[in-house]
Amino acid sequence: MRKFIFGAIAVAIVLSIVILRSGEVKEVEIRDEAKPARSDNVKSEEGRQAEAKPARSDDPERLAYWLPEKDSVNHGLVLAAEHLWMFGRESDSVDTYDFDYQMRWWQGCERAVVACFDSIYPSSRLSRFEKADSMVNVISRFFDEDADGTTMGMIINLDLENSFLTFKIAALSKEVIKRDKSFDKECRKWNELHQRMNDFCCGVVGLDWFGGSGAGPAISWMMNDICRDRIADLQNILRYYKDGAVPPATRSDLALDELGKSLSATAKKVTSTEEADWLDDEERRATYDRLYHEMLDARPALLTTAKEWIGLRKNLVRKPSFDAVTADMLKRMAETVSKSSSEW
């Protein structure tokens, strides 16, 4: 699955937190006065390589093509962001749900953003994780300021923000795997569950907005919520490995029931093809009908994968207390499913 600039993939707000070596959650800020005002202060090995290929205004493969005003303000930050923005764009055959691909992409981006950070703070003693997370936060804020509020502008910015959030998920996954190598299996199973969540929730949003210009941004915001759920889950896992802390949640079996009820209730709210009397031609009706049945088919697939994911986590961490971490994630997923049929 290739991620196009016009695709409905997104993130709304990138979290400004990092996990320290000890696992403690702490905010890391880069002082405003230390932020580079011009691109000359934001150079890296990867950045210099990118500069060798000028970001022409007529080259849609470059981020500067889509955000020329941002490029004119700080070319260096646009170059740094371009490394993350390339997620899924290497070829048409790239599977963005493939964990191995995600980690290779993350490694390349991490080198770029850490080098960018070091060019500003050469004497910093932060860990590489902290440096990368802080730099991505700075880049995210830069693009969020005075963002284009048009439909096209929202799609472009949400697409870029998705790359930032995906980077954070990969970085946190790496931190979890450092503490327990077996969680590599969990990350792979989560990616499968993540795809199922996207299939169902974005299917619901797409049908609600069928034919409307707001469909792209609405779907992007939906996908953002799913990604933020995963970030919260990974942070809970890291806290658990640090001191056994667990969120106030019910049992995973009860939370799974809640997810199933949310899926059923949400699917029932979607207008069926027979009820959609506003579909004024056969081609549109056929397209809607196909998408409607794909959404319905995604529901049992999601529940099946969720059960497999729960079972895997129980086998990886054989302590009853960890069940609360899994239950918390399931409750988040149930809430996100419910929101997919809400007004946007």
C-alpha positions in Angstrom: 0.0 0.0 0.0 1.6 3.2 -1.1 0.8 6.4 0.8 -0.1 9.2 -1.6 -0.2 12.9 -0.8 -3.9 12.8 -1.5 -4.5 9.7 0.5 -6.5 9.7 3.7 -3.7 9.0 6.2 -3.1 11.3 9.1 -2.2 12.6 12.4 -3.7 15.6 14.2 -1.4 16.4 17.1 2.0 14.8 17.7 2.7 14.2 21.3 5.5 16.2 22.9 6.8 13.5 25.2 9.6 11.0 25.4 10.4 8.1 27.6 13.7 8.5 29.4 16.1 5.6 29.8 14.5 4.8 33.1 11.1 4.6 31.4 9.9 7.8 33.1 7.6 10.0 31.0 8.9 13.5 30.7 8.4 16.4 28.4 11.5 17.5 26.5 11.4 21.0 24.9 13.8 22.7 22.6 14.0 26.4 23.5 12.3 28.7 21.1 15.3 31.0 21.1 17.5 28.1 20.1 15.5 27.1 17.1 17.2 27.8 13.8 15.7 30.8 12.0 17.3 29.9 8.7 18.1 26.6 7.0 21.9 27.1 7.3 21.6 26.2 11.0 19.8 22.9 10.2 22.1 20.8 8.2 22.9 17.1 8.4 24.6 14.5 6.3 21.3 13.4 4.9 20.3 17.1 4.5 23.3 17.9 2.5 22.6 14.9 0.3 19.1 16.2 -0.2 20.4 19.6 -1.1 22.4 18.1 -3.9 19.0 17.5 -5.5 17.4 20.9 -5.5 13.8 21.0 -4.4 12.3 22.5 -7.5 8.8 24.0 -7.3 7.7 21.7 -10.2 8.9 18.4 -8.7 5.9 16.7 -6.9 8.3 14.1 -5.4 9.7 16.8 -3.1 8.0 18.2 0.0 8.9 21.8 -1.0 6.6 21.4 -4.1 3.6 21.1 -1.8 4.7 23.5 0.9 6.6 26.3 -0.9 5.8 28.9 1.8 7.2 26.7 4.5 10.3 26.0 2.4 10.9 29.7 2.0 10.8 30.2 5.8 13.1 27.3 6.8 14.4 25.1 4.0 16.4 23.1 6.5 13.4 21.9 8.5 11.6 21.1 5.2 14.5 18.9 4.2 14.5 17.1 7.6 10.8 16.6 7.4 11.1 15.2 3.9 12.9 12.1 5.2 9.8 11.2 7.3 7.4 12.3 4.5 8.9 9.7 2.2 7.2 6.9 4.3 5.6 4.5 1.8 6.7 6.4 -1.3 9.7 4.3 -2.4 7.6 2.2 -4.8 4.0 1.1 -5.5 4.7 -2.3 -3.9 5.7 -0.9 -0.4 3.5 -2.4 2.3 3.4 0.3 5.0 2.0 -2.3 7.5 5.1 -4.4 7.2 7.1 -4.1 10.5 10.5 -4.7 8.9 9.9 -1.9 6.4 8.7 0.4 9.2 11.9 -0.2 11.2 14.2 0.3 8.2 12.4 3.6 7.4 12.6 4.6 11.1 16.4 3.9 11.2 17.0 6.2 8.2 14.8 8.9 9.6 16.3 8.7 13.0 19.8 9.3 11.7 18.5 12.3 9.8 16.7 14.0 12.6 19.4 13.2 15.2 22.0 14.8 13.0 19.7 17.8 12.6 19.4 18.0 16.4 23.1 17.7 16.9 23.7 20.6 14.5 21.7 22.8 16.8 22.9 21.2 20.2 26.3 19.7 19.6 27.0 19.3 23.3 23.6 17.8 24.3 23.7 14.7 26.5 20.2 13.5 25.6 19.8 10.0 24.3 19.3 9.4 20.6 15.6 8.6 21.4 15.2 11.9 23.2 17.0 13.9 20.5 14.9 12.4 17.7 11.6 12.8 19.6 12.4 16.4 20.4 13.4 17.3 16.9 10.3 15.7 15.4 8.3 17.8 17.9 10.0 21.0 16.7 9.4 20.0 13.0 5.8 19.2 13.7 5.2 22.5 15.5 6.8 24.3 12.6 4.4 22.8 10.1 1.4 23.3 12.4 1.9 27.0 12.6 -0.3 28.9 10.1 -1.3 25.6 8.5 -3.4 25.9 5.3 -7.1 25.3 6.3 -8.4 24.5 2.8 -9.4 20.9 2.0 -6.2 20.3 0.0 -4.1 22.0 2.6 -5.5 19.9 5.3 -4.9 16.7 3.4 -1.2 17.7 2.7 -0.6 18.6 6.3 -2.4 15.6 7.8 -0.4 13.4 5.4 2.8 14.9 6.7 1.7 14.7 10.3 1.0 11.0 9.8 4.6 10.5 9.1 5.6 12.2 12.3 3.2 10.0 14.3 4.3 6.8 12.6 7.9 7.7 13.5 6.9 8.0 17.1 5.2 4.6 17.1 8.2 3.0 15.6 10.5 4.7 18.1 8.4 3.6 21.0 8.1 0.1 19.6 11.9 -0.1 19.5 12.1 1.0 23.1 9.7 -1.7 24.2 11.6 -4.4 22.2 14.8 -3.3 24.0 13.1 -4.3 27.3 11.6 -7.5 25.9 12.7 -8.9 22.5 9.6 -11.1 22.3 7.5 -7.9 21.7 8.7 -8.0 18.2 5.9 -10.5 17.6 3.4 -8.2 19.3 4.3 -5.3 17.0 3.8 -7.4 13.9 0.4 -8.6 15.2 -0.6 -5.1 16.1 0.2 -4.0 12.5 -2.3 -6.5 11.4 -4.9 -5.3 13.9 -4.1 -1.7 13.0 -4.9 -2.5 9.4 -8.2 -4.0 10.4 -9.1 -1.0 12.5 -8.3 1.3 9.6 -10.4 -0.9 7.2 -13.5 -0.7 9.4 -13.3 2.8 11.0 -12.2 4.6 7.8 -14.8 2.6 5.9 -17.5 4.0 8.1 -16.2 7.6 7.8 -15.8 7.2 4.0 -19.4 6.1 3.6 -20.7 8.9 5.9 -18.8 11.4 3.7 -19.3 9.6 0.4 -18.9 12.0 -2.5 -18.1 14.9 -0.2 -14.9 17.0 -0.4 -14.4 16.5 3.4 -14.0 12.8 3.1 -10.2 12.8 2.8 -9.5 15.0 5.9 -12.2 13.2 7.9 -10.7 9.8 7.2 -7.3 11.2 8.0 -8.4 12.4 11.4 -9.9 9.0 12.0 -6.6 7.3 11.3 -4.9 9.7 13.6 -7.1 8.6 16.5 -6.1 5.0 15.9 -2.4 5.9 15.8 -2.7 7.9 19.1 -4.3 4.9 20.7 -1.3 2.8 19.8 1.1 5.5 21.2 -0.8 5.4 24.5 -0.6 1.6 24.6 3.1 1.6 24.0 3.6 4.2 26.7 1.6 2.1 29.1 3.7 -0.9 28.3 6.9 1.0 29.0 5.5 2.2 32.4 4.6 -1.4 33.2 8.1 -2.6 32.5 9.5 0.2 34.6 7.5 -0.2 37.8 4.5 -2.5 37.1 2.2 0.5 36.8 -1.1 -0.3 35.1 -4.0 1.9 34.0 -7.4 1.8 35.8 -9.2 -0.6 33.4 -11.4 -3.6 33.4 -10.5 -7.1 32.3 -9.5 -7.7 28.7 -12.4 -10.1 28.1 -14.9 -7.5 29.2 -13.2 -4.8 27.2 -13.3 -7.1 24.1 -17.0 -7.4 24.6 -17.2 -3.7 24.7 -15.3 -3.5 21.4 -17.6 -6.0 19.8 -20.7 -4.0 20.9 -19.2 -0.8 19.6 -18.5 -2.4 16.2 -22.1 -3.7 15.9 -23.7 -0.5 17.0 -21.5 1.6 14.6 -22.1 -0.7 11.6 -25.9 -0.3 12.2 -25.6 3.5 12.0 -24.2 3.4 8.5 -26.8 4.0 5.8 -27.2 0.9 3.7 -27.2 0.9 -0.1 -31.0 0.3 -0.1 -31.6 3.3 2.1 -29.2 5.6 0.3 -31.9 7.1 -2.0 -29.6 10.1 -2.7 -27.4 7.9 -4.9 -28.5 9.3 -8.3 -26.7 7.0 -10.8 -25.8 3.3 -11.1 -22.1 3.8 -11.0 -22.1 5.7 -7.7 -24.6 3.2 -6.3 -22.3 0.3 -7.3 -19.3 2.0 -5.7 -21.2 2.7 -2.5 -22.5 -0.8 -2.3 -19.0 -2.3 -2.7 -17.6 0.0 0.0 -20.6 -0.7 2.3 -20.0 -4.5 2.1 -16.3 -4.1 2.6 -17.0 -2.2 5.8 -19.3 -5.0 7.0 -16.8 -7.7 6.2 -14.1 -5.8 8.1 -16.0 -6.1 11.4 -15.6 -9.8 12.0 -12.0 -9.7 10.6 -11.2 -7.0 13.2 -12.7 -9.0 16.1 -10.9 -12.2 15.1 -7.5 -10.4 14.8 -8.2 -8.6 18.2 -8.7 -12.0 19.9 -5.4 -13.3 18.4 -3.6 -10.1 19.5 -5.0 -10.5 23.1 -3.9 -14.1 23.2 -0.4 -13.2 22.0 0.1 -10.5 24.6 -1.0 -12.9 27.3 1.6 -15.4 26.2 4.3 -12.8 26.0 3.7 -11.3 29.5 2.4 -14.1 31.8 1.5 -11.8 34.7 -2.2 -11.2 35.4 -1.6 -7.5 36.1 -0.6 -6.9 32.5 -4.1 -7.7 31.4 -5.2 -4.2 32.5 -2.8 -2.7 30.0 -4.4 -4.7 27.2 -7.9 -3.9 28.5 -7.1 -0.2 28.4 -6.1 -0.4 24.8 -9.3 -2.3 23.9 -11.4 0.3 25.6 -9.6 3.0 23.6 -10.3 1.1 20.4 -14.0 0.7 21.3 -14.2 4.5 21.9 -12.5 5.2 18.6 -14.8 2.9 16.7 -17.8 4.7 18.2 -16.3 8.0 17.1 -16.1 6.9 13.6 -19.8 7.3 13.2 -20.0 10.6 15.0 -20.3 14.0 13.3 -17.0 15.4 12.1 
